[in-house]
Amino acid sequence: MKTPYSKSSIDWTVILKALADESRLQIIHELLKGDSSVTSLSDVLGIKIYNISRHLKVLENSRLVTKRKDGNSRIYRITEDLMHRYLRKEQVLDLGCCKFTFKGLSK
């Protein structure tokens, strides 16, 4: 029997807490456009590299993003599950319990 705390279930509390921060939503929005490094995200969003790294760690721990090593850089991307929930044309991330609209957020 699944419990709300089993490893196989989605922890919506963790996900919603991760998405409750405006900077993390901006990072998610950029990563929905394509994979990116910490430096690139910092340049595009105007957020210090240290803060981008800190936010990415929260997003990674909540299983919203993954990373891969590319030389000395780490390239971040949206997880496949989250990408399947993104309606590109409408620029809406539909989690089922709630929707995040990204129209008008571009810098």
Secondary structure, DSSP 4 states (H G I P E B T S, - for coil): ---TTSTTS--HHHHHHHHTSHHHHHHHHHHHH--EEHHHHHHHHT--HHHHHHHHHHHHHTTSEEEEEETTEEEEEE-HHHHHTEETTTTEEE-SS-EEE-TT---
